[in-house]
């Protein structure tokens, strides 16, 4: 009695099913009518579930109705399919109700089985709800009661009931297939189970078949509960199909209560000689009702009535071509400066024929704007306005309105290479004095190469660093500080490049006891011999460092001499 794999039962349905199995077992033990009355409770629970399913299915149909009213052309076939699914389900439910009425009237021995008695009386008040002979014969005929081996219910209502259920499921599948709904094969029997038992029970053959398994030797109270449960399966199948149909029309794209005009420009900064391009559209649209996009000057928009914004009479407007519901606006960028334009989008309701208008609104303004500028490239030395020989000169290159990946720089008087092209970072190297020239071109959205001219830069050599010992390059120095000095340094003062210069040699000259003495280092380090001389120097005398050489920007330079008074 359970649903199919793709139509799972709710926890409530599972609980009712377990109660049904339990009560059936109790009946086999000839329990009292007090226990039998529990089937009445199960039946009432199933009826409540059926009512809930009916309400849920009505809400789903309301959503389909709403989609149909919004766009009859698009939704017509799905709408008709939903109505047919409802009709098939109602026919099946009405048939189940007729069986319930007839089996109650027959068991209660009403003279007319069509009497409304079976429809109106509460199951709790039925006097013969423990009778199982008449309900069994009603559904199974003589196929079991006469001792025959057959369990198909021949002569009773069960075979007809089963055939109608099978046809109902087949009709629903055919309906969904006809509408092109995919994945319906996985839905199986839609939860309406009429299959015989796969694993046979030889001792109790009546349990192996749908007809006898449901209606053989079952009292009236349980029979009515079974009919309610099968009705539950039918309403569940109806719910599954209606939801599939609702999803088939993309119900989510109909769930809007507000439409707004939108603009998506390719760029708000365009180069003179190119074109400004933008997409103008309404945030929700239908393929069967393309909007009409009207564009005109912003100063020709009539804003006297904000509820009915339109262009002034005689305004210079044009209609934008539509592609897939989107207006493609393109206008030449001829004159330099800021440009503003307004747009009104008209949408026709395919159901009522009424036309609604939606003015373009960007950041609170009823216009969009963009800037037209002369072709120009921005080439910025990262450190200063000259290029230096022998070092990497970092520069940033950009062109307003163009992506960094589409920019291609070149130069004369040196070489330029990308460090991080996506960020516009490059390095320039120059070799001689004079001037260098950097040219920039870029590729636009149409694949055309656009040139932005060239810019000249002066070429200079890196200035000489200043030699210092213990951080001092002139004046006086404490004897203790001089003796602690470990090496000669070369500092580039007031130079923005982050680069180092290394002293390669220097000579120390001192006067000790009236005699001049000198020692030379072939690196930046103070040698032990030089340290020994410095230790003998007396305060008030002078020490001199000369012949100082250093490696700077790839070349060797002679630096300034240092003369210090020892204190």
C-alpha positions in Angstrom: 0.0 0.0 0.0 3.0 2.3 0.1 4.0 5.0 -2.4 6.6 4.6 -5.2 10.2 5.4 -4.7 9.8 8.8 -6.2 6.6 9.6 -4.5 7.5 9.0 -0.8 4.9 8.9 1.9 4.7 11.5 4.6 5.5 10.6 8.2 1.7 10.8 8.8 1.0 8.4 6.0 3.6 5.9 7.3 2.1 6.1 10.8 -1.4 5.4 9.5 -0.1 2.5 7.5 1.6 1.0 10.5 -1.6 1.3 12.5 -3.5 -0.4 9.7 -1.1 -3.4 9.8 -1.3 -3.6 13.5 -5.1 -3.5 13.6 -5.3 -6.1 10.8 -3.2 -8.4 12.9 -5.5 -7.8 15.9 -8.5 -8.7 13.7 -6.9 -12.0 12.9 -7.0 -12.7 16.6 -10.8 -11.9 16.8 -10.3 -8.8 18.9 -13.2 -6.8 20.3 -15.2 -4.1 18.5 -13.4 -1.5 20.7 -10.1 -2.4 18.9 -12.0 -2.6 15.6 -13.1 1.0 16.1 -9.5 2.1 15.9 -9.9 1.6 12.1 -12.3 4.4 12.3 -9.6 6.7 13.7 -7.2 5.6 11.0 -9.8 6.3 8.3 -10.5 9.8 9.8 -6.7 10.5 9.7 -6.6 9.4 6.0 -9.6 11.6 5.2 -7.9 14.6 6.8 -4.7 13.9 4.8 -6.8 13.7 1.6 -8.4 17.1 2.5 -4.9 18.6 3.0 -3.8 17.2 -0.4 -6.8 18.7 -2.0 -6.0 22.1 -0.6 -2.4 21.8 -1.6 -3.3 20.8 -5.1 -5.7 23.8 -5.4 -2.8 26.2 -4.4 -0.6 24.7 -7.1 -3.3 25.1 -9.7 -3.7 28.7 -8.6 -0.1 29.3 -9.4 -0.6 27.8 -12.9 -3.7 30.0 -13.3 -1.7 33.1 -12.5 1.1 32.1 -15.0 -1.6 31.5 -17.6 -3.1 35.0 -17.0 0.3 36.6 -17.4 1.1 34.9 -20.7 -1.6 32.8 -22.3 0.5 32.0 -25.4 3.4 30.5 -23.4 1.4 28.7 -20.8 -1.7 27.5 -22.8 -0.6 23.9 -23.3 0.6 23.4 -19.7 -2.6 25.0 -18.4 -4.7 22.6 -20.5 -2.6 19.7 -19.2 -3.1 20.7 -15.6 -6.9 20.9 -16.1 -6.8 17.5 -17.7 -4.8 16.0 -14.8 -7.3 17.5 -12.3 -10.2 16.0 -14.3 -8.6 12.5 -14.4 -8.0 12.7 -10.6 -11.5 13.8 -9.9 -12.9 11.0 -12.0 -10.7 8.5 -10.1 -11.6 9.9 -6.6 -15.4 10.0 -7.5 -15.1 6.3 -8.5 -13.5 5.5 -5.1 -16.2 7.4 -3.3 -18.9 5.4 -5.2 -17.2 2.1 -4.1 -17.2 3.2 -0.5 -20.9 4.2 -0.7 -21.9 0.9 -2.3 -19.9 -1.4 0.0 -21.4 0.3 3.0 -25.0 0.2 1.7 -24.5 -3.4 0.6 -23.1 -4.5 4.0 -25.8 -2.5 5.8 -28.3 -4.3 3.5 -29.8 -1.1 2.2 -32.4 -1.8 -0.5 -30.7 0.6 -3.0 -26.9 0.5 -3.0 -27.0 4.0 -4.5 -28.7 5.4 -1.5 -27.0 8.5 0.0 -26.8 6.6 3.3 -23.3 5.3 2.5 -22.1 8.9 1.7 -23.5 10.6 4.8 -23.2 8.2 7.7 -20.1 8.2 9.9 -18.1 5.1 9.9 -18.3 5.0 13.7 -22.1 4.7 13.4 -22.1 1.9 10.9 -23.6 -1.1 12.8 -22.0 -3.8 10.6 -18.4 -2.4 10.4 -17.1 -5.8 11.7 -18.7 -7.7 8.8 -16.1 -9.1 6.4 -18.2 -11.6 4.4 -20.2 -9.1 2.4 -17.2 -6.7 1.7 -15.1 -9.6 0.6 -17.8 -10.9 -1.7 -18.4 -7.3 -3.0 -14.8 -6.9 -4.1 -13.7 -10.5 -4.7 -16.9 -12.1 -6.1 -16.7 -15.9 -5.8 -13.0 -16.3 -6.7 -12.1 -17.2 -3.1 -15.3 -18.0 -1.3 -16.2 -20.9 -3.6 -12.9 -22.6 -2.8 -11.3 -22.0 -6.2 -7.6 -21.3 -6.5 -8.1 -18.0 -8.3 -7.4 -14.7 -6.3 -8.0 -12.1 -9.0 -11.4 -11.1 -7.6 -13.2 -12.2 -10.8 -16.9 -11.4 -10.4 -16.2 -8.7 -7.9 -15.3 -5.0 -8.1 -11.5 -5.5 -7.4 -10.5 -6.2 -11.1 -12.3 -3.2 -12.4 -10.9 -1.0 -9.6 -7.4 -2.1 -10.4 -7.8 -1.5 -14.1 -9.0 2.0 -13.5 -6.1 2.8 -11.2 -3.6 1.5 -13.8 -5.2 3.5 -16.6 -5.2 6.6 -14.4 -1.4 6.3 -13.9 -0.9 5.6 -17.6 -2.9 8.6 -18.6 -1.0 10.9 -16.3 2.3 9.7 -17.7 1.0 10.1 -21.3 -0.1 13.7 -20.4 3.4 14.6 -19.1 5.2 13.0 -22.0 3.0 14.9 -24.5 4.1 18.1 -22.9 7.7 17.2 -23.2 8.4 17.0 -19.5 11.7 15.2 -18.9 12.5 12.7 -16.1 8.9 11.3 -15.8 10.2 7.7 -16.2 11.8 7.9 -12.8 8.3 8.6 -11.2 7.3 5.0 -11.7 3.7 4.3 -10.6 3.3 7.9 -9.1 2.7 6.2 -5.7 -0.4 4.3 -6.9 0.7 0.7 -6.2 -1.4 -2.0 -7.9 1.4 -4.6 -8.2 1.1 -8.2 -6.9 3.6 -9.4 -4.3 6.9 -10.3 -5.8 7.9 -12.9 -3.2 5.1 -15.5 -3.1 3.7 -16.9 0.2 2.6 -20.5 -0.6 0.8 -21.0 2.7 -1.4 -17.9 2.2 -1.7 -17.4 -1.5 -4.3 -14.6 -1.0 -1.5 -12.4 0.4 0.4 -12.6 -2.9 -2.1 -10.6 -5.0 -3.3 -7.0 -5.0 -7.0 -7.8 -5.0 -7.1 -10.5 -2.3 -4.3 -8.8 -0.3 -6.5 -5.7 0.1 -10.0 -7.0 0.2 -10.1 -10.7 1.2 -11.5 -11.4 4.6 -11.3 -7.8 5.6 -14.1 -6.2 7.8 -16.0 -3.3 6.5 -14.2 -0.7 8.8 -10.8 -1.8 7.4 -12.1 -1.9 3.8 -13.3 1.7 4.1 -9.9 2.7 5.5 -8.1 0.9 2.6 -10.3 2.9 0.1 -9.3 6.1 1.9 -5.6 5.2 1.7 -5.9 4.5 -2.1 -7.6 7.8 -2.5 -4.6 9.3 -0.6 -2.3 7.7 -3.3 -4.4 9.2 -6.1 -4.3 12.7 -4.6 -0.5 12.3 -4.1 -0.1 11.4 -7.7 -2.2 14.5 -8.7 0.1 16.6 -6.6 3.3 15.2 -8.2 2.0 15.8 -11.7 0.7 19.4 -11.0 4.1 20.3 -9.5 5.9 18.9 -12.6 3.6 21.0 -14.8 4.2 24.1 -12.8 8.0 23.6 -13.0 7.6 23.0 -16.8 6.5 26.6 -17.3 9.2 28.0 -15.2 6.8 29.3 -12.5 9.6 31.0 -10.7 10.0 33.5 -13.5 6.4 34.5 -13.1 6.8 35.3 -9.4 7.4 39.0 -9.6 5.3 42.0 -8.5 7.6 44.8 -9.7 9.3 45.6 -13.0 12.2 48.1 -13.3 14.1 49.3 -16.3 17.8 48.6 -16.2 20.9 49.8 -18.2 24.1 47.9 -18.5 26.7 49.9 -20.4 29.9 48.3 -21.7 31.7 51.4 -20.3 30.8 54.8 -19.1 34.1 56.2 -20.4 34.5 56.1 -24.1 37.1 57.4 -26.5 36.3 59.9 -29.2 35.9 58.1 -32.5 34.6 54.9 -30.9 31.0 54.1 -29.8 29.0 54.1 -26.5 27.1 50.9 -26.1 24.6 49.7 -23.5 22.0 47.1 -22.9 18.6 48.6 -21.8 16.0 46.1 -20.5 13.2 45.4 -18.0 14.2 43.1 -15.2 11.4 40.6 -16.1 10.2 39.7 -19.6 8.5 37.0 -21.7 9.8 35.5 -24.9 6.3 36.0 -26.4 6.1 39.6 -25.5 9.2 41.6 -26.3 9.4 45.1 -24.8 9.7 48.3 -26.8 12.7 50.4 -25.9 12.6 54.2 -26.6 15.7 56.4 -26.2 15.9 60.2 -26.3 17.8 63.1 -24.8 17.6 63.4 -21.0 16.5 67.0 -21.1 13.5 66.1 -23.3 11.9 63.8 -20.7 8.6 65.0 -19.2 8.8 64.6 -15.4 5.8 66.6 -14.4 3.9 63.4 -13.6 6.2 60.9 -12.0 3.5 58.2 -12.2 3.3 58.6 -16.0 6.8 59.6 -17.2 7.1 60.1 -20.9 9.0 62.1 -23.5 7.9 65.6 -24.4 5.9 66.1 -27.6 8.3 66.4 -30.5 11.2 64.9 -28.7 14.1 63.5 -30.8 13.6 59.8 -29.9 14.4 56.5 -31.5 13.4 52.9 -31.0 16.2 50.5 -30.0 16.4 47.0 -31.7 15.5 44.1 -29.4 17.5 40.8 -29.1 16.2 38.2 -26.6 14.2 40.8 -24.7 17.2 43.2 -24.4 17.4 46.5 -26.1 20.8 47.1 -27.8 21.6 50.8 -27.7 24.6 52.0 -29.7 25.4 55.6 -30.6 28.6 57.1 -32.1 30.8 59.0 -29.6 31.5 62.0 -31.8 31.6 65.0 -29.5 33.9 65.2 -26.4 32.3 65.7 -23.0 29.6 64.3 -20.7 26.5 62.8 -22.4 23.1 62.0 -20.9 20.2 60.1 -22.3 16.8 58.9 -21.0 14.8 55.7 -21.9 11.3 54.5 -21.6 10.5 50.8 -21.9 7.0 49.7 -22.9 5.7 46.2 -22.0 2.5 44.8 -23.4 0.4 42.4 -21.3 -0.4 39.6 -23.7 -3.5 38.7 -21.7 -5.2 42.1 -21.4 -3.4 44.0 -24.2 -2.6 46.8 -21.7 0.7 48.6 -22.2 2.8 49.5 -19.1 5.7 51.9 -19.2 8.9 51.7 -17.2 11.3 54.7 -17.2 15.0 54.1 -16.9 16.3 55.1 -13.5 20.0 55.1 -12.4 21.0 56.0 -8.9 17.8 58.1 -8.4 18.1 59.9 -11.7 15.8 59.3 -14.7 18.8 59.2 -17.1 22.1 57.4 -17.7 25.3 59.2 -18.5 28.7 58.5 -19.9 31.9 60.5 -20.7 33.4 60.9 -24.1 37.2 61.7 -24.0 40.0 62.2 -26.5 42.2 59.2 -27.2 45.0 59.2 -24.6 47.2 56.8 -22.8 48.5 57.3 -19.2 52.1 56.3 -18.8 53.3 56.9 -15.3 56.9 56.3 -14.1 56.4 54.6 -10.8 59.3 56.5 -9.1 60.0 59.8 -11.0 59.7 61.4 -14.4 63.0 60.1 -15.9 64.5 56.8 -16.8 67.8 55.8 -15.3 70.5 53.8 -17.1 71.5 50.4 -15.8 68.4 49.8 -13.5 64.9 48.5 -13.8 62.6 51.6 -14.2 59.1 50.5 -13.1 56.2 52.2 -14.9 52.4 51.8 -14.9 50.5 52.1 -18.2 46.7 52.4 -18.6 44.2 53.6 -21.2 40.8 54.8 -19.9 38.1 52.6 -21.3 40.4 49.7 -22.2 41.2 46.5 -20.3 44.8 46.2 -19.2 45.1 42.9 -21.2 44.3 44.7 -24.4 47.0 47.3 -24.1 50.3 46.9 -26.1 53.2 49.3 -25.2 56.5 49.6 -27.2 59.5 52.0 -27.0 62.6 53.4 -28.7 65.8 54.1 -26.8 65.4 51.1 -24.6 63.2 48.0 -23.9 59.9 47.6 -22.1 58.6 44.3 -20.6 55.5 43.4 -18.6 55.8 42.5 -14.9 52.0 42.2 -14.2 50.1 42.9 -17.4 46.7 42.6 -15.8 47.6 45.5 -13.5 49.4 47.5 -16.1 52.8 47.1 -14.4 55.9 47.2 -16.7 59.7 47.7 -16.4 61.8 49.9 -18.7 65.6 49.5 -19.2 67.6 52.2 -21.1 71.3 52.1 -22.0 72.5 55.5 -23.1 71.9 59.2 -22.4 69.4 61.5 -24.2 65.7 60.6 -24.5 63.5 57.5 -24.8 60.0 57.3 -26.3 57.1 55.0 -25.1 54.2 54.3 -27.5 50.9 52.7 -26.6 48.2 51.0 -28.6 45.1 49.0 -27.6 42.5 46.7 -29.1 38.9 47.7 -28.8 35.8 45.5 -28.4 35.5 45.1 -32.1 39.1 43.9 -32.5 40.4 47.2 -34.0 43.8 48.5 -33.1 43.7 52.0 -31.7 46.9 54.1 -31.3 47.3 56.5 -28.5 50.5 58.2 -29.5 53.9 58.4 -27.8 55.4 60.1 -24.7 59.1 61.1 -24.3 61.2 60.6 -21.2 64.7 61.9 -20.2 67.5 59.4 -19.7 69.9 60.0 -16.8 72.6 58.0 -15.0 72.1 57.0 -11.4 73.9 59.7 -9.2 77.0 58.8 -7.3 76.3 57.5 -3.8 78.0 59.2 -0.8 80.7 57.3 1.1 80.3 57.0 4.9 82.2 55.3 7.7 80.2 54.4 10.8 77.4 56.5 9.3 79.6 59.7 9.1 80.8 61.2 5.8 82.2 64.6 7.0 83.1 66.6 10.1 84.3 64.8 13.2 83.8 61.3 14.7 84.3 59.9 18.2 87.4 57.6 18.5 85.3 54.8 20.1 82.8 54.9 17.2 85.6 54.9 14.6 87.3 51.9 16.2 83.9 50.0 16.2 83.3 50.7 12.4 83.2 47.4 10.5 83.0 48.7 6.9 82.6 51.5 4.4 79.1 52.2 3.2 77.9 53.9 0.0 74.5 55.6 0.3 72.3 57.0 -2.4 70.9 60.1 -0.8 67.6 61.6 -1.9 67.1 58.9 -4.5 63.7 57.2 -4.8 64.8 53.8 -6.2 65.2 51.0 -3.8 68.7 49.9 -4.8 72.0 49.2 -3.2 75.5 50.3 -4.1 78.5 48.2 -2.7 81.9 49.7 -1.9 84.6 47.6 -3.6 87.8 49.2 -2.2 89.1 52.1 -0.1 92.4 53.3 1.4 92.9 54.5 5.0 95.6 57.3 5.6 96.6 58.2 9.2 99.6 60.1 10.8 101.1 58.3 13.8 104.2 59.7 15.6 104.8 62.2 12.8 104.8 59.5 10.1 102.0 58.9 7.5 100.8 55.4 7.2 98.2 53.8 4.9 96.4 50.5 4.5 94.0 49.4 1.6 90.9 47.2 1.7 89.8 45.4 -1.4 86.2 45.3 -0.2 83.8 47.4 1.9 85.1 45.8 5.1 87.7 47.4 7.5 90.7 45.1 7.5 92.5 44.0 10.7 95.5 46.1 9.6 93.3 49.2 9.2 91.7 48.5 12.6 95.2 48.4 14.2 96.1 51.8 12.7 92.8 53.3 13.9 93.5 52.1 17.4 96.7 54.1 17.5 95.2 57.3 16.2 95.2 60.0 18.9 92.3 62.4 19.5 92.6 65.7 17.8 94.3 64.2 14.7 92.6 63.5 11.3 92.0 60.3 9.4 91.5 60.2 5.7 89.7 57.6 3.5 90.4 58.0 -0.2 90.4 56.0 -3.5 86.9 54.8 -2.5 85.3 52.8 -5.4 81.8 51.3 -5.5 79.6 49.2 -7.8 76.6 51.4 -8.9 73.9 50.5 -11.4 76.1 47.9 -13.1 79.2 50.1 -13.3 82.2 50.9 -11.0 82.4 54.5 -9.7 85.0 56.5 -7.7 83.3 58.2 -4.7 84.1 61.2 -2.6 87.1 61.2 -0.2 86.4 61.3 3.6 88.4 63.5 6.0 87.3 63.2 9.7 88.7 64.7 12.9 89.0 62.2 15.7 87.5 63.3 19.0 
